[in-house]
Amino acid sequence: MADAFLPDGDGSSLSVAAEDRFSRLIAKVAQDRDRQAFEDLFDHFAPRLKAYLMRLGSDAATAEELAQEVMITLWRKAGLFDATRATAATWLFRIARNRRIDSLRRDRSALLDAEDPSLRPPAPEDQDDELDARMREERVREAMKELPEEQADLIRRAFFSGLSHSQIADETGLPLGTVKSRIRLAFTRLRRILEADDAVDTD
């Protein structure tokens, strides 16, 4: 019997078996910080997220940057994914859409259509999810104290102040490529710190 199909977040379809696989991969990231599972998810979703964001109107560079931010969010907040409420694709593409909205709102030169349905504020998360997110954020802040200050500063700007890589480059005077590479390095070190600290619950 052929697999049933569910709509993907970008308008295509995924088999139920494929969605089950993605849900299991996200669970591995949440529970075990499984790097191979994350790479599998990245390989599948990152190019699709970029294409989706470009269809929404983002240029290629911005779309790639936002897609990377979505995947970083997946790594940090995989534990918030609930397969009973949404498919992996729906969850990730919703995050991408909200990231683009945030990016547009930060860019004062962007012309926004007040009637654009994509600019409606997202529904509030469950209180349990919000509490879990706040606890994770505090743990990350504690782990950041072990990073070199220049790396911690970039992480604060990117993930706590909500600045894009381009905005960070403008504020710090660093080349955009340097900002991206340093954030990747900082993220890798931060992940290792969290994994090595038995007192930090990364589930």
C-alpha positions as CSV (number, residue, x, y, z in Angstrom):
1,M,0.0,0.0,0.0
2,A,1.4,3.4,-1.0
3,D,2.3,5.8,1.8
4,A,-0.1,8.6,2.5
5,F,1.1,12.1,1.8
6,L,1.1,15.3,3.8
7,P,1.6,18.8,2.6
8,D,5.1,20.1,3.1
9,G,5.6,23.6,4.4
10,D,6.7,24.8,1.0
11,G,3.6,23.5,-0.8
12,S,5.1,20.1,-1.8
13,S,4.1,16.8,-0.3
14,L,5.9,14.4,2.0
15,S,5.0,10.9,2.8
16,V,3.9,10.0,6.2
17,A,6.9,7.8,6.5
18,A,9.2,10.7,5.6
19,E,7.5,12.9,8.2
20,D,7.9,10.2,10.8
21,R,11.6,10.1,10.0
22,F,12.0,13.8,10.4
23,S,10.2,13.7,13.7
24,R,12.5,11.0,14.9
25,L,15.5,13.0,13.8
26,I,14.3,16.1,15.6
27,A,13.8,14.0,18.7
28,K,17.4,12.8,18.5
29,V,18.6,16.4,18.3
30,A,16.5,17.3,21.3
31,Q,17.4,14.3,23.5
32,D,20.9,13.4,22.4
33,R,22.2,16.5,20.6
34,D,22.7,14.1,17.7
35,R,24.9,15.9,15.2
36,Q,24.3,13.4,12.4
37,A,20.5,13.8,12.8
38,F,20.9,17.6,12.6
39,E,23.0,17.3,9.5
40,D,20.4,15.1,7.8
41,L,17.7,17.7,8.7
42,F,19.9,20.5,7.5
43,D,20.6,18.8,4.2
44,H,16.9,18.3,3.5
45,F,15.4,21.5,4.9
46,A,18.0,24.3,4.5
47,P,17.8,24.5,0.6
48,R,14.0,24.2,0.8
49,L,13.8,27.0,3.4
50,K,16.0,29.2,1.3
51,A,13.8,28.6,-1.8
52,Y,10.6,29.3,0.2
53,L,12.0,32.6,1.6
54,M,13.0,33.7,-1.9
55,R,9.5,33.0,-3.1
56,L,8.3,35.3,-0.3
57,G,10.5,38.0,-1.7
58,S,13.8,37.7,0.1
59,D,17.0,38.1,-1.9
60,A,19.3,35.1,-2.2
61,A,21.7,36.3,0.5
62,T,19.0,37.2,3.0
63,A,17.1,33.9,2.3
64,E,20.3,31.9,3.0
65,E,21.0,33.8,6.2
66,L,17.5,33.4,7.5
67,A,17.4,29.7,6.5
68,Q,20.6,29.2,8.6
69,E,19.0,31.0,11.5
70,V,16.0,28.7,11.3
71,M,18.3,25.6,11.4
72,I,20.1,27.1,14.4
73,T,16.8,27.6,16.1
74,L,16.0,23.9,15.4
75,W,19.3,22.9,17.1
76,R,18.5,25.2,20.1
77,K,14.8,24.5,20.5
78,A,14.3,21.0,19.1
79,G,12.7,20.1,22.4
80,L,9.8,22.4,21.7
81,F,8.8,20.5,18.6
82,D,5.5,18.6,19.1
83,A,4.7,16.1,16.4
84,T,1.1,15.8,17.6
85,R,0.6,19.5,16.8
86,A,2.5,20.0,13.5
87,T,4.7,18.3,11.1
88,A,8.4,19.0,11.1
89,A,8.0,20.9,7.8
90,T,5.1,23.0,9.0
91,W,7.0,23.9,12.2
92,L,10.2,24.9,10.4
93,F,8.5,26.8,7.6
94,R,6.5,28.7,10.2
95,I,9.7,29.6,12.0
96,A,11.1,30.8,8.6
97,R,8.1,32.9,7.9
98,N,8.3,34.5,11.3
99,R,12.0,35.1,10.9
100,R,11.4,36.9,7.6
101,I,8.7,39.1,9.2
102,D,11.0,40.0,12.1
103,S,13.7,40.8,9.5
104,L,11.4,43.1,7.6
105,R,10.3,44.8,10.7
106,R,13.9,45.5,11.7
107,D,14.6,47.0,8.4
108,R,13.0,50.4,8.5
109,S,13.6,50.9,4.8
110,A,11.4,48.0,3.9
111,L,7.9,48.9,2.6
112,L,5.4,46.8,4.5
113,D,1.8,46.2,3.4
114,A,-0.3,46.5,6.6
115,E,-2.8,44.1,5.0
116,D,-0.3,41.4,4.2
117,P,-1.6,38.3,6.1
118,S,2.0,37.1,6.5
119,L,2.6,40.1,8.8
120,R,0.0,39.0,11.3
121,P,1.6,38.3,14.7
122,P,2.1,34.6,15.4
123,A,-0.2,32.9,17.9
124,P,1.3,32.9,21.4
125,E,3.1,29.7,22.5
126,D,1.8,27.5,25.3
127,Q,3.0,28.7,28.7
128,D,4.9,25.5,29.2
129,D,6.8,26.1,26.0
130,E,7.5,29.7,26.9
131,L,8.8,28.6,30.3
132,D,11.0,25.9,28.8
133,A,12.4,28.4,26.3
134,R,13.2,30.8,29.0
135,M,15.0,28.1,31.0
136,R,17.0,27.1,28.0
137,E,17.9,30.7,27.3
138,E,19.2,31.1,30.9
139,R,21.3,28.0,30.6
140,V,22.8,29.2,27.3
141,R,23.6,32.6,28.9
142,E,25.5,30.8,31.7
143,A,27.4,28.7,29.2
144,M,28.3,31.8,27.2
145,K,30.4,33.0,30.2
146,E,33.0,30.4,29.1
147,L,33.3,31.8,25.6
148,P,35.9,34.4,24.6
149,E,34.2,37.8,24.9
150,E,34.4,38.6,21.2
151,Q,32.4,35.4,20.5
152,A,30.0,35.9,23.3
153,D,29.3,39.4,22.0
154,L,28.4,38.1,18.6
155,I,26.1,35.4,20.0
156,R,24.3,38.0,22.2
157,R,23.8,40.3,19.2
158,A,22.6,37.5,17.0
159,F,20.4,35.4,19.3
160,F,19.4,37.7,22.1
161,S,19.2,41.1,20.4
162,G,17.8,39.5,17.2
163,L,20.2,41.3,14.9
164,S,20.9,39.8,11.4
165,H,24.4,39.0,10.4
166,S,24.4,42.1,8.1
167,Q,23.3,44.3,11.0
168,I,26.0,42.9,13.2
169,A,28.6,43.6,10.5
170,D,27.4,47.2,10.3
171,E,27.5,47.7,14.0
172,T,30.9,46.0,14.6
173,G,32.6,47.1,11.4
174,L,33.6,43.4,10.7
175,P,33.3,42.0,7.2
176,L,30.0,40.0,6.8
177,G,32.0,36.8,6.1
178,T,33.9,37.2,9.3
179,V,30.8,37.7,11.3
180,K,29.2,34.5,9.9
181,S,32.4,32.4,10.4
182,R,32.8,33.7,14.0
183,I,29.2,33.0,14.9
184,R,29.6,29.5,13.5
185,L,32.7,29.0,15.6
186,A,31.1,30.4,18.6
187,F,28.0,28.2,18.2
188,T,30.2,25.1,17.9
189,R,32.1,26.0,21.0
190,L,28.9,26.8,22.9
191,R,27.4,23.5,21.9
192,R,30.5,21.7,23.2
193,I,30.3,23.5,26.5
194,L,26.7,22.6,26.9
195,E,27.3,19.0,26.0
196,A,30.2,18.8,28.4
197,D,28.4,20.3,31.3
198,D,26.4,17.6,33.0
199,A,24.5,20.3,35.0
200,V,23.0,21.7,31.9
201,D,19.9,19.9,30.7
202,T,20.1,20.1,26.9
203,D,17.1,17.8,26.3
